[in-house]
Amino acid sequence: MVHALKVEQASEADVARHLSFADGALGAAGHEVTDPYLRELVERQVRGELTGEEARALGVKHVLAR
């Protein structure tokens, strides 16, 4: 059974901080997310508009549709 988690809205400062951390972690590993749709999904997740599960499902669907 899947349980929906309550998603809280993040402030713009929180969003910027989380995105900066993710970009730094990816960059340190030699990676970068350049696809605008995938970046939008990450931003929406950080803002609390999507759960992690929803963002991953939409991202996988997007990548596999290429």
mmCIF file as Biopython writes it, N, C-alpha, C and O atoms, coordinates in Angstrom:
data_model
#
loop_
_atom_site.group_PDB
_atom_site.id
_atom_site.type_symbol
_atom_site.label_atom_id
_atom_site.label_alt_id
_atom_site.label_comp_id
_atom_site.label_asym_id
_atom_site.label_entity_id
_atom_site.label_seq_id
_atom_site.pdbx_PDB_ins_code
_atom_site.Cartn_x
_atom_site.Cartn_y
_atom_site.Cartn_z
_atom_site.occupancy
_atom_site.B_iso_or_equiv
_atom_site.auth_seq_id
_atom_site.auth_asym_id
_atom_site.pdbx_PDB_model_num
ATOM 1   N N  . MET A ? 1  ? 0.837  -1.172 0.000   1.0 0.0 1  A 1 
ATOM 2   C CA . MET A ? 1  ? 0.000  0.000  0.000   1.0 0.0 1  A 1 
ATOM 3   C C  . MET A ? 1  ? 0.885  1.239  0.000   1.0 0.0 1  A 1 
ATOM 4   O O  . MET A ? 1  ? 1.844  1.312  0.768   1.0 0.0 1  A 1 
ATOM 5   N N  . VAL A ? 2  ? 0.582  2.200  -0.837  1.0 0.0 2  A 1 
ATOM 6   C CA . VAL A ? 2  ? 1.349  3.433  -0.945  1.0 0.0 2  A 1 
ATOM 7   C C  . VAL A ? 2  ? 0.686  4.487  -0.080  1.0 0.0 2  A 1 
ATOM 8   O O  . VAL A ? 2  ? -0.530 4.671  -0.126  1.0 0.0 2  A 1 
ATOM 9   N N  . HIS A ? 3  ? 1.494  5.176  0.705   1.0 0.0 3  A 1 
ATOM 10  C CA . HIS A ? 3  ? 0.984  6.251  1.555   1.0 0.0 3  A 1 
ATOM 11  C C  . HIS A ? 3  ? 1.548  7.569  1.052   1.0 0.0 3  A 1 
ATOM 12  O O  . HIS A ? 3  ? 2.755  7.696  0.849   1.0 0.0 3  A 1 
ATOM 13  N N  . ALA A ? 4  ? 0.683  8.542  0.853   1.0 0.0 4  A 1 
ATOM 14  C CA . ALA A ? 4  ? 1.134  9.868  0.433   1.0 0.0 4  A 1 
ATOM 15  C C  . ALA A ? 4  ? 1.719  10.588 1.645   1.0 0.0 4  A 1 
ATOM 16  O O  . ALA A ? 4  ? 1.145  10.558 2.734   1.0 0.0 4  A 1 
ATOM 17  N N  . LEU A ? 5  ? 2.832  11.218 1.450   1.0 0.0 5  A 1 
ATOM 18  C CA . LEU A ? 5  ? 3.445  12.000 2.505   1.0 0.0 5  A 1 
ATOM 19  C C  . LEU A ? 5  ? 2.988  13.439 2.392   1.0 0.0 5  A 1 
ATOM 20  O O  . LEU A ? 5  ? 2.761  13.944 1.292   1.0 0.0 5  A 1 
ATOM 21  N N  . LYS A ? 6  ? 2.854  14.094 3.528   1.0 0.0 6  A 1 
ATOM 22  C CA . LYS A ? 6  ? 2.526  15.512 3.496   1.0 0.0 6  A 1 
ATOM 23  C C  . LYS A ? 6  ? 3.739  16.258 2.967   1.0 0.0 6  A 1 
ATOM 24  O O  . LYS A ? 6  ? 4.853  16.076 3.459   1.0 0.0 6  A 1 
ATOM 25  N N  . VAL A ? 7  ? 3.521  17.088 1.975   1.0 0.0 7  A 1 
ATOM 26  C CA . VAL A ? 7  ? 4.603  17.840 1.356   1.0 0.0 7  A 1 
ATOM 27  C C  . VAL A ? 7  ? 4.499  19.282 1.822   1.0 0.0 7  A 1 
ATOM 28  O O  . VAL A ? 7  ? 3.468  19.927 1.632   1.0 0.0 7  A 1 
ATOM 29  N N  . GLU A ? 8  ? 5.554  19.787 2.427   1.0 0.0 8  A 1 
ATOM 30  C CA . GLU A ? 8  ? 5.548  21.153 2.933   1.0 0.0 8  A 1 
ATOM 31  C C  . GLU A ? 8  ? 6.160  22.096 1.912   1.0 0.0 8  A 1 
ATOM 32  O O  . GLU A ? 8  ? 7.085  21.732 1.186   1.0 0.0 8  A 1 
ATOM 33  N N  . GLN A ? 9  ? 5.632  23.309 1.865   1.0 0.0 9  A 1 
ATOM 34  C CA . GLN A ? 9  ? 6.147  24.323 0.958   1.0 0.0 9  A 1 
ATOM 35  C C  . GLN A ? 9  ? 7.459  24.886 1.509   1.0 0.0 9  A 1 
ATOM 36  O O  . GLN A ? 9  ? 7.588  25.119 2.711   1.0 0.0 9  A 1 
ATOM 37  N N  . ALA A ? 10 ? 8.415  25.099 0.628   1.0 0.0 10 A 1 
ATOM 38  C CA . ALA A ? 10 ? 9.718  25.636 1.017   1.0 0.0 10 A 1 
ATOM 39  C C  . ALA A ? 10 ? 9.788  27.107 0.633   1.0 0.0 10 A 1 
ATOM 40  O O  . ALA A ? 10 ? 9.173  27.534 -0.344  1.0 0.0 10 A 1 
ATOM 41  N N  . SER A ? 11 ? 10.542 27.874 1.407   1.0 0.0 11 A 1 
ATOM 42  C CA . SER A ? 11 ? 10.757 29.280 1.068   1.0 0.0 11 A 1 
ATOM 43  C C  . SER A ? 11 ? 11.701 29.359 -0.128  1.0 0.0 11 A 1 
ATOM 44  O O  . SER A ? 11 ? 12.384 28.387 -0.450  1.0 0.0 11 A 1 
ATOM 45  N N  . GLU A ? 12 ? 11.735 30.497 -0.773  1.0 0.0 12 A 1 
ATOM 46  C CA . GLU A ? 12 ? 12.644 30.676 -1.912  1.0 0.0 12 A 1 
ATOM 47  C C  . GLU A ? 12 ? 14.098 30.502 -1.489  1.0 0.0 12 A 1 
ATOM 48  O O  . GLU A ? 12 ? 14.911 29.981 -2.253  1.0 0.0 12 A 1 
ATOM 49  N N  . ALA A ? 13 ? 14.432 30.940 -0.265  1.0 0.0 13 A 1 
ATOM 50  C CA . ALA A ? 13 ? 15.802 30.771 0.233   1.0 0.0 13 A 1 
ATOM 51  C C  . ALA A ? 13 ? 16.120 29.285 0.404   1.0 0.0 13 A 1 
ATOM 52  O O  . ALA A ? 13 ? 17.219 28.841 0.071   1.0 0.0 13 A 1 
ATOM 53  N N  . ASP A ? 14 ? 15.158 28.517 0.922   1.0 0.0 14 A 1 
ATOM 54  C CA . ASP A ? 14 ? 15.355 27.074 1.064   1.0 0.0 14 A 1 
ATOM 55  C C  . ASP A ? 14 ? 15.533 26.410 -0.293  1.0 0.0 14 A 1 
ATOM 56  O O  . ASP A ? 14 ? 16.400 25.555 -0.472  1.0 0.0 14 A 1 
ATOM 57  N N  . VAL A ? 15 ? 14.701 26.818 -1.246  1.0 0.0 15 A 1 
ATOM 58  C CA . VAL A ? 15 ? 14.789 26.257 -2.602  1.0 0.0 15 A 1 
ATOM 59  C C  . VAL A ? 15 ? 16.175 26.508 -3.177  1.0 0.0 15 A 1 
ATOM 60  O O  . VAL A ? 15 ? 16.815 25.591 -3.692  1.0 0.0 15 A 1 
ATOM 61  N N  . ALA A ? 16 ? 16.636 27.752 -3.089  1.0 0.0 16 A 1 
ATOM 62  C CA . ALA A ? 16 ? 17.954 28.108 -3.634  1.0 0.0 16 A 1 
ATOM 63  C C  . ALA A ? 16 ? 19.055 27.305 -2.939  1.0 0.0 16 A 1 
ATOM 64  O O  . ALA A ? 16 ? 19.980 26.823 -3.594  1.0 0.0 16 A 1 
ATOM 65  N N  . ARG A ? 17 ? 18.958 27.160 -1.614  1.0 0.0 17 A 1 
ATOM 66  C CA . ARG A ? 17 ? 19.974 26.421 -0.863  1.0 0.0 17 A 1 
ATOM 67  C C  . ARG A ? 17 ? 20.004 24.946 -1.255  1.0 0.0 17 A 1 
ATOM 68  O O  . ARG A ? 17 ? 21.078 24.378 -1.450  1.0 0.0 17 A 1 
ATOM 69  N N  . HIS A ? 18 ? 18.841 24.331 -1.369  1.0 0.0 18 A 1 
ATOM 70  C CA . HIS A ? 18 ? 18.780 22.915 -1.744  1.0 0.0 18 A 1 
ATOM 71  C C  . HIS A ? 18 ? 19.276 22.685 -3.176  1.0 0.0 18 A 1 
ATOM 72  O O  . HIS A ? 18 ? 19.999 21.724 -3.438  1.0 0.0 18 A 1 
ATOM 73  N N  . LEU A ? 19 ? 18.889 23.560 -4.088  1.0 0.0 19 A 1 
ATOM 74  C CA . LEU A ? 19 ? 19.341 23.409 -5.473  1.0 0.0 19 A 1 
ATOM 75  C C  . LEU A ? 19 ? 20.853 23.613 -5.578  1.0 0.0 19 A 1 
ATOM 76  O O  . LEU A ? 19 ? 21.531 22.910 -6.327  1.0 0.0 19 A 1 
ATOM 77  N N  . SER A ? 20 ? 21.366 24.568 -4.831  1.0 0.0 20 A 1 
ATOM 78  C CA . SER A ? 20 ? 22.809 24.821 -4.836  1.0 0.0 20 A 1 
ATOM 79  C C  . SER A ? 20 ? 23.562 23.606 -4.294  1.0 0.0 20 A 1 
ATOM 80  O O  . SER A ? 20 ? 24.594 23.214 -4.839  1.0 0.0 20 A 1 
ATOM 81  N N  . PHE A ? 21 ? 23.041 23.014 -3.219  1.0 0.0 21 A 1 
ATOM 82  C CA . PHE A ? 21 ? 23.672 21.814 -2.658  1.0 0.0 21 A 1 
ATOM 83  C C  . PHE A ? 21 ? 23.663 20.682 -3.675  1.0 0.0 21 A 1 
ATOM 84  O O  . PHE A ? 21 ? 24.682 20.022 -3.880  1.0 0.0 21 A 1 
ATOM 85  N N  . ALA A ? 22 ? 22.516 20.453 -4.313  1.0 0.0 22 A 1 
ATOM 86  C CA . ALA A ? 22 ? 22.408 19.366 -5.296  1.0 0.0 22 A 1 
ATOM 87  C C  . ALA A ? 22 ? 23.353 19.600 -6.466  1.0 0.0 22 A 1 
ATOM 88  O O  . ALA A ? 22 ? 24.025 18.672 -6.917  1.0 0.0 22 A 1 
ATOM 89  N N  . ASP A ? 23 ? 23.409 20.837 -6.962  1.0 0.0 23 A 1 
ATOM 90  C CA . ASP A ? 23 ? 24.312 21.154 -8.073  1.0 0.0 23 A 1 
ATOM 91  C C  . ASP A ? 23 ? 25.769 20.928 -7.664  1.0 0.0 23 A 1 
ATOM 92  O O  . ASP A ? 23 ? 26.563 20.404 -8.445  1.0 0.0 23 A 1 
ATOM 93  N N  . GLY A ? 24 ? 26.113 21.321 -6.448  1.0 0.0 24 A 1 
ATOM 94  C CA . GLY A ? 24 ? 27.477 21.137 -5.965  1.0 0.0 24 A 1 
ATOM 95  C C  . GLY A ? 24 ? 27.840 19.672 -5.819  1.0 0.0 24 A 1 
ATOM 96  O O  . GLY A ? 24 ? 28.937 19.257 -6.192  1.0 0.0 24 A 1 
ATOM 97  N N  . ALA A ? 25 ? 26.919 18.889 -5.277  1.0 0.0 25 A 1 
ATOM 98  C CA . ALA A ? 25 ? 27.177 17.457 -5.099  1.0 0.0 25 A 1 
ATOM 99  C C  . ALA A ? 25 ? 27.335 16.770 -6.453  1.0 0.0 25 A 1 
ATOM 100 O O  . ALA A ? 25 ? 28.232 15.948 -6.639  1.0 0.0 25 A 1 
ATOM 101 N N  . LEU A ? 26 ? 26.462 17.110 -7.390  1.0 0.0 26 A 1 
ATOM 102 C CA . LEU A ? 26 ? 26.575 16.526 -8.725  1.0 0.0 26 A 1 
ATOM 103 C C  . LEU A ? 26 ? 27.874 16.964 -9.396  1.0 0.0 26 A 1 
ATOM 104 O O  . LEU A ? 26 ? 28.564 16.153 -10.014 1.0 0.0 26 A 1 
ATOM 105 N N  . GLY A ? 27 ? 28.202 18.243 -9.272  1.0 0.0 27 A 1 
ATOM 106 C CA . GLY A ? 27 ? 29.416 18.771 -9.876  1.0 0.0 27 A 1 
ATOM 107 C C  . GLY A ? 27 ? 30.670 18.116 -9.318  1.0 0.0 27 A 1 
ATOM 108 O O  . GLY A ? 27 ? 31.615 17.838 -10.056 1.0 0.0 27 A 1 
ATOM 109 N N  . ALA A ? 28 ? 30.675 17.869 -8.008  1.0 0.0 28 A 1 
ATOM 110 C CA . ALA A ? 28 ? 31.828 17.219 -7.377  1.0 0.0 28 A 1 
ATOM 111 C C  . ALA A ? 28 ? 32.034 15.812 -7.929  1.0 0.0 28 A 1 
ATOM 112 O O  . ALA A ? 28 ? 33.153 15.300 -7.952  1.0 0.0 28 A 1 
ATOM 113 N N  . ALA A ? 29 ? 30.944 15.199 -8.371  1.0 0.0 29 A 1 
ATOM 114 C CA . ALA A ? 29 ? 31.027 13.850 -8.938  1.0 0.0 29 A 1 
ATOM 115 C C  . ALA A ? 29 ? 31.196 13.891 -10.456 1.0 0.0 29 A 1 
ATOM 116 O O  . ALA A ? 29 ? 31.211 12.850 -11.113 1.0 0.0 29 A 1 
ATOM 117 N N  . GLY A ? 30 ? 31.323 15.102 -11.010 1.0 0.0 30 A 1 
ATOM 118 C CA . GLY A ? 30 ? 31.519 15.238 -12.448 1.0 0.0 30 A 1 
ATOM 119 C C  . GLY A ? 30 ? 30.238 15.164 -13.260 1.0 0.0 30 A 1 
ATOM 120 O O  . GLY A ? 30 ? 30.272 14.861 -14.453 1.0 0.0 30 A 1 
ATOM 121 N N  . HIS A ? 31 ? 29.100 15.441 -12.616 1.0 0.0 31 A 1 
ATOM 122 C CA . HIS A ? 31 ? 27.807 15.368 -13.302 1.0 0.0 31 A 1 
ATOM 123 C C  . HIS A ? 31 ? 27.121 16.727 -13.294 1.0 0.0 31 A 1 
ATOM 124 O O  . HIS A ? 31 ? 27.467 17.613 -12.513 1.0 0.0 31 A 1 
ATOM 125 N N  . GLU A ? 32 ? 26.132 16.870 -14.187 1.0 0.0 32 A 1 
ATOM 126 C CA . GLU A ? 32 ? 25.351 18.093 -14.260 1.0 0.0 32 A 1 
ATOM 127 C C  . GLU A ? 32 ? 24.002 17.755 -14.897 1.0 0.0 32 A 1 
ATOM 128 O O  . GLU A ? 32 ? 23.940 17.005 -15.872 1.0 0.0 32 A 1 
ATOM 129 N N  . VAL A ? 33 ? 22.933 18.308 -14.346 1.0 0.0 33 A 1 
ATOM 130 C CA . VAL A ? 33 ? 21.607 18.131 -14.937 1.0 0.0 33 A 1 
ATOM 131 C C  . VAL A ? 33 ? 21.359 19.342 -15.827 1.0 0.0 33 A 1 
ATOM 132 O O  . VAL A ? 33 ? 21.233 20.466 -15.341 1.0 0.0 33 A 1 
ATOM 133 N N  . THR A ? 34 ? 21.289 19.104 -17.134 1.0 0.0 34 A 1 
ATOM 134 C CA . THR A ? 34 ? 21.111 20.207 -18.075 1.0 0.0 34 A 1 
ATOM 135 C C  . THR A ? 34 ? 19.741 20.201 -18.736 1.0 0.0 34 A 1 
ATOM 136 O O  . THR A ? 34 ? 19.358 21.190 -19.361 1.0 0.0 34 A 1 
ATOM 137 N N  . ASP A ? 35 ? 19.003 19.119 -18.613 1.0 0.0 35 A 1 
ATOM 138 C CA . ASP A ? 35 ? 17.672 19.036 -19.214 1.0 0.0 35 A 1 
ATOM 139 C C  . ASP A ? 35 ? 16.728 19.965 -18.443 1.0 0.0 35 A 1 
ATOM 140 O O  . ASP A ? 35 ? 16.546 19.799 -17.237 1.0 0.0 35 A 1 
ATOM 141 N N  . PRO A ? 36 ? 16.127 20.945 -19.138 1.0 0.0 36 A 1 
ATOM 142 C CA . PRO A ? 36 ? 15.263 21.909 -18.451 1.0 0.0 36 A 1 
ATOM 143 C C  . PRO A ? 36 ? 14.078 21.266 -17.736 1.0 0.0 36 A 1 
ATOM 144 O O  . PRO A ? 36 ? 13.699 21.716 -16.655 1.0 0.0 36 A 1 
ATOM 145 N N  . TYR A ? 37 ? 13.493 20.234 -18.310 1.0 0.0 37 A 1 
ATOM 146 C CA . TYR A ? 37 ? 12.341 19.587 -17.677 1.0 0.0 37 A 1 
ATOM 147 C C  . TYR A ? 37 ? 12.762 18.874 -16.390 1.0 0.0 37 A 1 
ATOM 148 O O  . TYR A ? 37 ? 12.055 18.946 -15.384 1.0 0.0 37 A 1 
ATOM 149 N N  . LEU A ? 38 ? 13.908 18.188 -16.414 1.0 0.0 38 A 1 
ATOM 150 C CA . LEU A ? 38 ? 14.374 17.501 -15.215 1.0 0.0 38 A 1 
ATOM 151 C C  . LEU A ? 38 ? 14.733 18.495 -14.116 1.0 0.0 38 A 1 
ATOM 152 O O  . LEU A ? 38 ? 14.482 18.239 -12.938 1.0 0.0 38 A 1 
ATOM 153 N N  . ARG A ? 39 ? 15.318 19.622 -14.497 1.0 0.0 39 A 1 
ATOM 154 C CA . ARG A ? 39 ? 15.618 20.672 -13.502 1.0 0.0 39 A 1 
ATOM 155 C C  . ARG A ? 39 ? 14.323 21.213 -12.913 1.0 0.0 39 A 1 
ATOM 156 O O  . ARG A ? 39 ? 14.245 21.477 -11.713 1.0 0.0 39 A 1 
ATOM 157 N N  . GLU A ? 40 ? 13.310 21.377 -13.751 1.0 0.0 40 A 1 
ATOM 158 C CA . GLU A ? 40 ? 12.015 21.855 -13.265 1.0 0.0 40 A 1 
ATOM 159 C C  . GLU A ? 40 ? 11.420 20.873 -12.249 1.0 0.0 40 A 1 
ATOM 160 O O  . GLU A ? 40 ? 10.864 21.288 -11.232 1.0 0.0 40 A 1 
ATOM 161 N N  . LEU A ? 41 ? 11.541 19.574 -12.529 1.0 0.0 41 A 1 
ATOM 162 C CA . LEU A ? 41 ? 11.032 18.572 -11.592 1.0 0.0 41 A 1 
ATOM 163 C C  . LEU A ? 41 ? 11.731 18.670 -10.245 1.0 0.0 41 A 1 
ATOM 164 O O  . LEU A ? 41 ? 11.087 18.577 -9.200  1.0 0.0 41 A 1 
ATOM 165 N N  . VAL A ? 42 ? 13.042 18.857 -10.264 1.0 0.0 42 A 1 
ATOM 166 C CA . VAL A ? 42 ? 13.795 18.987 -9.010  1.0 0.0 42 A 1 
ATOM 167 C C  . VAL A ? 42 ? 13.319 20.227 -8.257  1.0 0.0 42 A 1 
ATOM 168 O O  . VAL A ? 42 ? 13.099 20.173 -7.047  1.0 0.0 42 A 1 
ATOM 169 N N  . GLU A ? 43 ? 13.161 21.328 -8.960  1.0 0.0 43 A 1 
ATOM 170 C CA . GLU A ? 43 ? 12.695 22.560 -8.325  1.0 0.0 43 A 1 
ATOM 171 C C  . GLU A ? 43 ? 11.301 22.373 -7.733  1.0 0.0 43 A 1 
ATOM 172 O O  . GLU A ? 43 ? 11.032 22.822 -6.619  1.0 0.0 43 A 1 
ATOM 173 N N  . ARG A ? 44 ? 10.424 21.718 -8.470  1.0 0.0 44 A 1 
ATOM 174 C CA . ARG A ? 44 ? 9.065  21.485 -7.972  1.0 0.0 44 A 1 
ATOM 175 C C  . ARG A ? 44 ? 9.074  20.584 -6.741  1.0 0.0 44 A 1 
ATOM 176 O O  . ARG A ? 44 ? 8.276  20.776 -5.823  1.0 0.0 44 A 1 
ATOM 177 N N  . GLN A ? 45 ? 9.976  19.599 -6.721  1.0 0.0 45 A 1 
ATOM 178 C CA . GLN A ? 45 ? 10.083 18.738 -5.546  1.0 0.0 45 A 1 
ATOM 179 C C  . GLN A ? 45 ? 10.560 19.544 -4.348  1.0 0.0 45 A 1 
ATOM 180 O O  . GLN A ? 45 ? 10.000 19.434 -3.257  1.0 0.0 45 A 1 
ATOM 181 N N  . VAL A ? 46 ? 11.592 20.352 -4.549  1.0 0.0 46 A 1 
ATOM 182 C CA . VAL A ? 46 ? 12.126 21.162 -3.450  1.0 0.0 46 A 1 
ATOM 183 C C  . VAL A ? 46 ? 11.070 22.148 -2.941  1.0 0.0 46 A 1 
ATOM 184 O O  . VAL A ? 46 ? 10.992 22.408 -1.740  1.0 0.0 46 A 1 
ATOM 185 N N  . ARG A ? 47 ? 10.265 22.691 -3.841  1.0 0.0 47 A 1 
ATOM 186 C CA . ARG A ? 47 ? 9.210  23.630 -3.448  1.0 0.0 47 A 1 
ATOM 187 C C  . ARG A ? 47 ? 8.061  22.937 -2.712  1.0 0.0 47 A 1 
ATOM 188 O O  . ARG A ? 47 ? 7.230  23.605 -2.098  1.0 0.0 47 A 1 
ATOM 189 N N  . GLY A ? 48 ? 8.010  21.623 -2.767  1.0 0.0 48 A 1 
ATOM 190 C CA . GLY A ? 48 ? 6.935  20.902 -2.110  1.0 0.0 48 A 1 
ATOM 191 C C  . GLY A ? 48 ? 5.732  20.673 -2.998  1.0 0.0 48 A 1 
ATOM 192 O O  . GLY A ? 48 ? 4.665  20.290 -2.517  1.0 0.0 48 A 1 
ATOM 193 N N  . GLU A ? 49 ? 5.895  20.905 -4.302  1.0 0.0 49 A 1 
ATOM 194 C CA . GLU A ? 49 ? 4.792  20.713 -5.245  1.0 0.0 49 A 1 
ATOM 195 C C  . GLU A ? 49 ? 4.670  19.255 -5.679  1.0 0.0 49 A 1 
ATOM 196 O O  . GLU A ? 49 ? 3.600  18.824 -6.109  1.0 0.0 49 A 1 
ATOM 197 N N  . LEU A ? 50 ? 5.750  18.500 -5.571  1.0 0.0 50 A 1 
ATOM 198 C CA . LEU A ? 50 ? 5.787  17.080 -5.921  1.0 0.0 50 A 1 
ATOM 199 C C  . LEU A ? 50 ? 6.503  16.321 -4.812  1.0 0.0 50 A 1 
ATOM 200 O O  . LEU A ? 50 ? 7.389  16.861 -4.149  1.0 0.0 50 A 1 
ATOM 201 N N  . THR A ? 51 ? 6.115  15.076 -4.618  1.0 0.0 51 A 1 
ATOM 202 C CA . THR A ? 51 ? 6.899  14.216 -3.729  1.0 0.0 51 A 1 
ATOM 203 C C  . THR A ? 51 ? 8.104  13.712 -4.511  1.0 0.0 51 A 1 
ATOM 204 O O  . THR A ? 51 ? 8.147  13.839 -5.735  1.0 0.0 51 A 1 
ATOM 205 N N  . GLY A ? 52 ? 9.067  13.149 -3.826  1.0 0.0 52 A 1 
ATOM 206 C CA . GLY A ? 52 ? 10.213 12.555 -4.505  1.0 0.0 52 A 1 
ATOM 207 C C  . GLY A ? 52 ? 9.785  11.444 -5.438  1.0 0.0 52 A 1 
ATOM 208 O O  . GLY A ? 52 ? 10.325 11.300 -6.535  1.0 0.0 52 A 1 
ATOM 209 N N  . GLU A ? 53 ? 8.813  10.657 -5.001  1.0 0.0 53 A 1 
ATOM 210 C CA . GLU A ? 53 ? 8.318  9.557  -5.823  1.0 0.0 53 A 1 
ATOM 211 C C  . GLU A ? 53 ? 7.681  10.082 -7.116  1.0 0.0 53 A 1 
ATOM 212 O O  . GLU A ? 53 ? 7.898  9.524  -8.192  1.0 0.0 53 A 1 
ATOM 213 N N  . GLU A ? 54 ? 6.900  11.151 -7.002  1.0 0.0 54 A 1 
ATOM 214 C CA . GLU A ? 54 ? 6.260  11.728 -8.189  1.0 0.0 54 A 1 
ATOM 215 C C  . GLU A ? 54 ? 7.304  12.298 -9.143  1.0 0.0 54 A 1 
ATOM 216 O O  . GLU A ? 54 ? 7.228  12.090 -10.354 1.0 0.0 54 A 1 
ATOM 217 N N  . ALA A ? 55 ? 8.277  13.016 -8.591  1.0 0.0 55 A 1 
ATOM 218 C CA . ALA A ? 55 ? 9.329  13.610 -9.432  1.0 0.0 55 A 1 
ATOM 219 C C  . ALA A ? 55 ? 10.119 12.529 -10.157 1.0 0.0 55 A 1 
ATOM 220 O O  . ALA A ? 55 ? 10.396 12.660 -11.349 1.0 0.0 55 A 1 
ATOM 221 N N  . ARG A ? 56 ? 10.483 11.462 -9.451  1.0 0.0 56 A 1 
ATOM 222 C CA . ARG A ? 56 ? 11.230 10.368 -10.090 1.0 0.0 56 A 1 
ATOM 223 C C  . ARG A ? 56 ? 10.420 9.708  -11.194 1.0 0.0 56 A 1 
ATOM 224 O O  . ARG A ? 56 ? 10.945 9.433  -12.273 1.0 0.0 56 A 1 
ATOM 225 N N  . ALA A ? 57 ? 9.142  9.453  -10.930 1.0 0.0 57 A 1 
ATOM 226 C CA . ALA A ? 57 ? 8.293  8.803  -11.937 1.0 0.0 57 A 1 
ATOM 227 C C  . ALA A ? 57 ? 8.173  9.666  -13.189 1.0 0.0 57 A 1 
ATOM 228 O O  . ALA A ? 57 ? 8.264  9.153  -14.305 1.0 0.0 57 A 1 
ATOM 229 N N  . LEU A ? 58 ? 7.972  10.955 -13.016 1.0 0.0 58 A 1 
ATOM 230 C CA . LEU A ? 58 ? 7.874  11.853 -14.174 1.0 0.0 58 A 1 
ATOM 231 C C  . LEU A ? 58 ? 9.213  11.950 -14.906 1.0 0.0 58 A 1 
ATOM 232 O O  . LEU A ? 58 ? 9.247  12.007 -16.135 1.0 0.0 58 A 1 
ATOM 233 N N  . GLY A ? 59 ? 10.318 11.969 -14.148 1.0 0.0 59 A 1 
ATOM 234 C CA . GLY A ? 59 ? 11.640 12.034 -14.765 1.0 0.0 59 A 1 
ATOM 235 C C  . GLY A ? 59 ? 11.959 10.795 -15.576 1.0 0.0 59 A 1 
ATOM 236 O O  . GLY A ? 59 ? 12.480 10.892 -16.687 1.0 0.0 59 A 1 
ATOM 237 N N  . VAL A ? 60 ? 11.652 9.635  -15.028 1.0 0.0 60 A 1 
ATOM 238 C CA . VAL A ? 60 ? 11.897 8.378  -15.754 1.0 0.0 60 A 1 
ATOM 239 C C  . VAL A ? 60 ? 11.051 8.344  -17.016 1.0 0.0 60 A 1 
ATOM 240 O O  . VAL A ? 60 ? 11.544 7.975  -18.082 1.0 0.0 60 A 1 
ATOM 241 N N  . LYS A ? 61 ? 9.799  8.719  -16.911 1.0 0.0 61 A 1 
ATOM 242 C CA . LYS A ? 61 ? 8.913  8.746  -18.083 1.0 0.0 61 A 1 
ATOM 243 C C  . LYS A ? 61 ? 9.475  9.668  -19.153 1.0 0.0 61 A 1 
ATOM 244 O O  . LYS A ? 61 ? 9.466  9.327  -20.336 1.0 0.0 61 A 1 
ATOM 245 N N  . HIS A ? 62 ? 9.960  10.823 -18.748 1.0 0.0 62 A 1 
ATOM 246 C CA . HIS A ? 62 ? 10.530 11.805 -19.678 1.0 0.0 62 A 1 
ATOM 247 C C  . HIS A ? 62 ? 11.768 11.245 -20.389 1.0 0.0 62 A 1 
ATOM 248 O O  . HIS A ? 62 ? 11.888 11.335 -21.611 1.0 0.0 62 A 1 
ATOM 249 N N  . VAL A ? 63 ? 12.673 10.672 -19.615 1.0 0.0 63 A 1 
ATOM 250 C CA . VAL A ? 63 ? 13.920 10.145 -20.186 1.0 0.0 63 A 1 
ATOM 251 C C  . VAL A ? 63 ? 13.651 8.969  -21.127 1.0 0.0 63 A 1 
ATOM 252 O O  . VAL A ? 63 ? 14.250 8.879  -22.198 1.0 0.0 63 A 1 
ATOM 253 N N  . LEU A ? 64 ? 12.758 8.078  -20.729 1.0 0.0 64 A 1 
ATOM 254 C CA . LEU A ? 64 ? 12.470 6.912  -21.558 1.0 0.0 64 A 1 
ATOM 255 C C  . LEU A ? 64 ? 11.695 7.260  -22.836 1.0 0.0 64 A 1 
ATOM 256 O O  . LEU A ? 64 ? 11.696 6.486  -23.793 1.0 0.0 64 A 1 
ATOM 257 N N  . ALA A ? 65 ? 11.045 8.407  -22.850 1.0 0.0 65 A 1 
ATOM 258 C CA . ALA A ? 65 ? 10.280 8.833  -24.017 1.0 0.0 65 A 1 
ATOM 259 C C  . ALA A ? 65 ? 11.160 9.416  -25.112 1.0 0.0 65 A 1 
ATOM 260 O O  . ALA A ? 65 ? 10.679 9.672  -26.215 1.0 0.0 65 A 1 
ATOM 261 N N  . ARG A ? 66 ? 12.433 9.629  -24.829 1.0 0.0 66 A 1 
ATOM 262 C CA . ARG A ? 66 ? 13.345 10.233 -25.817 1.0 0.0 66 A 1 
ATOM 263 C C  . ARG A ? 66 ? 13.613 9.290  -26.941 1.0 0.0 66 A 1 
ATOM 264 O O  . ARG A ? 66 ? 14.356 9.625  -27.863 1.0 0.0 66 A 1 
#
